[in-house]
Each structure stands twice: as structure tokens, then as C-alpha cells.
Amino acid sequence: MSQLSAKPMGISVIASWLKLIRVPNLATAIADPLAGFLIVGGFHEYETLPLGGWLAIASSLCLYAGGMVQNDVMDLQVDQAERPHRPLPSKRVSFERARFVSIGLLLFGVVLACVASVSIGDGTPAIIGVMLTAAICGYNCYAKGTWLGPLLMGVCRSLNWSLGMVVAGTPSLPLWMIPCGMGVYVMGVTVFARDEAGAGKRYQLLVGALVMSAGLVFAGLTPLVSIEVNSMNVPNWLIEGRLIVWLALWGVLVVSILIRCGQSIIDPVPQRMQSAVGNAIMSLITLDAVLVLAFCGEQWAIMVLALLVWFVLGRRIAAVT
């Protein structure tokens, strides 16, 4: 009888940890460095990912998961009052263990970034790993709820993209538009999500949507700028006569994201806002896949897009936000 009761208890603990690390969002933590690595590395035909790519992905996963656990550790008092069902306030996961795991994951993420630096003989990935860790801790411990919060969240996403890029080589100047644009997009998502659990303020939602739009436009211009300046990373898929098709695909994605946001602005109730935020986060994978399509072709774009399966299945276990 005790063995039967232990099994559900074990499953419950695992589910609690998966909720704590926001398991569906980990798919986006893979998509960003993977896309950056593929684009800068000039991958076209499918081949086994080199060690550097795996190290960048593993580092990103550890840092993202550690940041999510740290987020709940720092929010314990607030969650006890507003979200008592979360793993820490409900005591399904102990506070001390969660704090230990968060520190361990963040440190291991930095170590993996350092190993990536050693493997390629360049210290830049280690520097970015340290910067990303500092930005994560800065957001969780100090900036959350302040005007600096959305900025740091955007910086985290930019650095996550950059980690994969610098491990692959030296990115051409136009390619830096991608992490900058995606960072601005996430900054807008963070502004938009500020009050997703309550009655949203239309002005705040509108500002968030406008910032998201600016980031999407900036990132979407990268392939065009790369073609114009004849950079070392040429978007091969586009120069084969598919430019209009790619622009239409990117435009459809942008419109689909903004339509959800527009519905929330018109009717700012929690259900609509949470749906819009969840869609915006999930769209990070799709946006990354479409950017990979421009530079690397269909095969790698499909590989990145396949991370949607992880996201959708993970969302059955844990909430996105």
C-alpha cells in the first residue's frame, strides 16, 4: 500500500518541478541559440550539430531553468497571497531545495558557456554566459516590477540568441539586428504581460504591442539588409527568388501575433491577455524557424519548428507564464 502511494507522490513532485521551471518555455530557450548557431554557422544541408552548438543549447537551458526557479524563490511571499497553488507556496517543493537548485543551474549554465569558449578557443561565449546570468539575477532580484524589468527581459533574450551566434563564429554586422529585434519584441511582451492576471490597462497593453511590433519589424529586416550589404551570411533561400514568399510568411506571423494583442486591448480581461501572452511566447519558436528558413533553408527550419511539439505538450503540464 505504501509503495502504491509513493508512486503518485513521486509523479506529483516531478510535475511540480516541471511547473517550477516552466517546462514549455524551455523550448524557446533551445530555439534561440540553435537558430543563432545555424545562421552564423552557415548550415544548409542537414548534418550533425557540432559540439559547440550542443554546449550553447545546454548552457541556455540551464540558465533559463535556473532563472525560472529563482523567479519563484524571489516571489514566494507574493505567491503565498496571490498564487498559493504554485509549487513553492503549496510546499510541494521546499523553498531551500528550490533555492539550491536555482543557484546550481545558473552556475552550471555559466560553466557550460565557459566550456564552449574553450572548445572554440574564444572567450566571447563565456563573457555572454556571465552577462546573461547577471541579467537574469538582476531581473529576478531587483528589477521585477520596475521600468527596468522589461528592458532586462529583452536583454536576456538578446543574449540568449547571441550565445549561439558567437559559438558558431564571428557574426556579420547585419546579423546582430536579429538578437536586438527579438530582444525588443520580448521587452514588449513583458510590458504587455505586466498585469495579465488582473484587469489590464489599455495604455500599457498598447505600448507593449507597439514595442513588440518595432522588434518584429527590426528583426524581419535582417535578411534584406544582409542581401543589400553582401554580408558573409547570405540568406540563400531568399536569393533563389523567394523573397516575396518569405516577407509574406513573416508578415502573416506578425499580424497573427498582433491580432491577439489587439483583442486584449479592446477587451482587457485576464483570459484574453493570458492567451495573447502565451501566443506571443510560443511564436518565438515560429519566428526563429522563419529566420532560419531565410538563411539555412527548409530542413533546418523544420527542425527548429519541431520544438513547437515540446511547447504544446509541455503546456499541458505547466502554465507558460
CORGIJO-V981520 format. One record per helix or strand of 3 or more residues. SS is the DSSP state (A for helix, B for strand). FROM is the first residue (numbers start at 0). TO is the last residue. If there is no record, write none. Layout:
# CORGIJO-V981520
SS_FROM_TO ; SS_FROM_TO
This chain:
# CORGIJO-V981520
A_1_19 ; A_22_40 ; A_50_73 ; A_75_81 ; A_94_119 ; A_123_142 ; A_146_167 ; A_172_191 ; A_201_219 ; A_221_227 ; A_235_238 ; A_242_265 ; A_269_295 ; A_297_304 ; A_306_313
